[in-house]
């Protein structure tokens, strides 16, 4: 142990570096033994929109940005590669890339998770079975979101690509694979790997065997030669070649939402985290068995440490949470800044009878109804903009409650506590409302950068920087906790009203075609 007065002089190592290759930017954070942030560097990349509904990224730009933020964070921390014990990776999930293994050149821009160009292909793959054709094996419904159909689209639409792929010249990867391959040497011996969490989002991995599923590969039309090797989320994949961290082990990979689950130390069954950003992603640890969802959730791999058994999770996503506050500000002009919504909503004691269901682009979990559109229900002359502001915050809390209910139905596990992160968690009224509606404690950690922290934790475990998950639990610190203050009968009454309002959103768009 260092003396108290030297704890914050960051000359003393050792450290772990985490690379977060996200949807809008890439960043690198250097963490110390206490899990505290020593330095951060971040760089945005271009969002490319070739057609409506299509979203792409330039993978070479992203790799250049990754190199730059790693160098930047190391420089800001004033350290050298000798002080860094491992590098962890976390990434935007499902974003799909194919590249030439001999030249290192991407054959096309990466197709981003939000991209909808595979809609028709997914319908066609569903044939007479529909959305659930591969759900038993993969835990996922057939949707344009996942990577497998994106690979097939590229093979069908890039001239001569299928032949090159079958010859063994082409590599497929989600962004974790692209970053690891380049870090570990690229064309000079780069490691072509992915981890179980990212593999579980391709729709090509069998959740029960943790291997690529040959029948599904055949059905979707993807040659096995392009696929990376599936590894655990916490092990040494190889050493960095070149760059400021030359020789440092690359020792973890986790999709961003799973990294947040890990960074929030949700290591026990029933522990859950929810990330409140533009939309919201909630994951619950369901232990060592994958739980099939009959309530509109995804079954996914939570993490796998080395050769231990994989840990599974149920995942629910809400389309509109933070973006509803932005809408109130930018489209309605009811507030001037996002922070103002809390002040406005706090000026009244309740929602005045108003419920706001923001089904702007349909309803996500647990309904998956693309025919739904937004509704404000229960309006009377009594309702003011303050009541609507309150209804806006309650919408995020009720939508979270619906997902926790679905998780309990599917898994039989009651939510013990909800750990939260993301931009909206600075809203204390929202946090109290969440606790009231869930009837469970809501906990916010000291380190808000949970995604990067998760990648750092996993990499640190792999190289013995931290001895075990108990040490990580001890390392994780809470900043604030909210406990329920609402009467049960009031909660039930308002939930019933919320569900009535949700019903009113459905069937608005009559003919999708």
C-alpha positions, 0 to 999 in steps of 0.5 A, a space after each residue: 500500500 502507498 501512503 495516503 498522500 501519494 495515492 493520487 499521484 499517478 506516477 505509481 502504477 500499475 494500470 489497466 487500459 480500456 478501449 471503448 469502441 462505441 457507436 459515435 466515438 472511440 475512447 481509451 481510459 486508464 484505470 488504477 488498482 482502485 478502479 479510479 480513472 487516471 486519464 481519458 482520451 476520446 475521438 468521434 468518427 463520421 456517421 455515414 448515411 448512404 440511404 434512409 435507414 442505412 448507417 455505416 462507419 469507416 473501419 479504417 477511420 475507427 482504427 486510426 482513432 483507436 490508435 490515437 486515443 490510446 496514445 492520448 490517454 497514455 500521454 495524459 497519464 504520463 506513463 509508459 507501456 511498462 506501467 500497463 499490465 493489460 488492455 481490455 476492449 469493449 465495443 458497439 455490438 452487432 456492427 459488422 465488418 468484412 476485411 481482406 486478411 492479406 491486405 488488412 483492407 475492409 471490403 466495404 464500410 462497416 454496417 452499423 447495428 442500427 442499419 435496417 437494410 437487412 429487413 427484407 432478408 430477415 423476413 425471407 429467412 423467417 420463411 414459414 416459421 417467422 421471427 423465431 426460426 433461430 431463437 432456440 439456438 441463438 436466443 435472438 429473434 430474426 431482426 435486422 439488428 444482428 450481425 449474421 444477416 448483415 454478413 450475408 448482405 455484404 456477400 450478396 452485394 459486394 462484387 466477387 466477395 463470396 468467392 474470396 470469402 470461400 477461398 479463405 481470404 476474407 475475415 468477418 468480425 464485429 468491432 472487437 475483432 477488428 480492434 484486436 486483429 489490428 492491435 495484435 499485428 494485423 497482416 503480421 500475425 493478428 489474432 482473429 478472435 471474438 468473445 462469447 458476448 459479441 458472438 452471441 449477437 451475431 445470430 450464428 452462435 449456439 448458446 448451448 455449445 458456445 460454438 458457431 452453429 453449422 446449420 444456421 451458417 448453412 441456412 443464412 449462407 455464410 462460409 465458416 472460413 470467415 469466422 473468428 475463433 470464439 474465446 472467453 471474455 477474460 483471457 489473453 488473446 495476444 500481445 500488442 505489436 507496435 504503438 505506445 503499448 507495444 508488448 502489452 497483453 490484450 486480455 478482454 473483450 465484451 460487448 458494451 452492454 455486457 461490459 456495463 453488467 460486468 463493470 457494475 459487478 452484477 455477478 450474482 443471479 438476479 442482479 441487474 443493471 440498466 444504462 439510461 442513455 438515448 434509449 435504455 438497455 437493461 440486463 439481468 444476470 440469470 446464472 449458468 443456464 440460458 433462460 428462454 424468453 416468452 416475454 419479448 426479451 433477448 437471451 444473451 451471454 453475460 460474460 465468461 471468465 477464462 475457462 469458467 462456465 459462461 454466465 447468461 443474461 436476459 436483455 430488454 431494450 427501451 427505444 426512447 428514454 433520454 431522447 424523450 427529454 431531448 424531444 421536450 427541449 428541441 421539438 416542444 420547447 417546454 424546457 431549455 436544457 435537459 437538466 431543467 426537466 427535473 426542476 419542472 417535474 418537481 414543481 408538482 406532486 404527481 402527474 395530474 392524471 397524465 401518462 406519456 407513452 413515447 412509442 415514437 418508432 413503435 414499442 420495443 421490449 417487451 411488446 415489439 410492436 412497430 405499428 405503435 405510435 406515441 400517446 399522451 393519455 388522461 389529459 384534462 384542463 387541470 394538466 400543466 406542462 409540469 405534469 407532462 414533464 413528470 409524465 415524461 420521467 415516469 415513462 422511463 420508470 414504467 418502461 423499466 418496470 415492464 422489462 423487470 416484470 418480463 425478466 421475473 416472468 421468464 426467469 422466476 428470479 425477483 430483481 434484488 436491486 437495480 444498478 444504474 448508469 448513463 447520462 439520465 442517472 444525474 436526475 435524482 427525481 427519476 432515480 427515486 421514481 424508478 425505486 418507487 415503481 420497481 419497489 426495489 433499491 436503485 444504486 448509482 456507482 462512483 465511476 459512471 464509466 461502467 462500460 470501460 470499467 467492465 472491460 478493465 475489470 475483465 482484463 485485470 482478472 485475466 492477468 491477475 491484476 485483481 485476484 477474483 470477482 470478490 476483489 472487484 466487488 470490494 473495488 466497486 463503490 456506490 455514490 448514491 442509493 434510493 429506496 422505495 417510498 410509495 404505497 403498494 396500492 398507489 403503485 398498482 393503481 398507477 401501473 394499471 393506468 400506464 398499461 391502459 395508456 400503452 394499449 392506446 398506442 397500438 395499431 395506430 399505423 394500420 398498414 405497414 406495407 
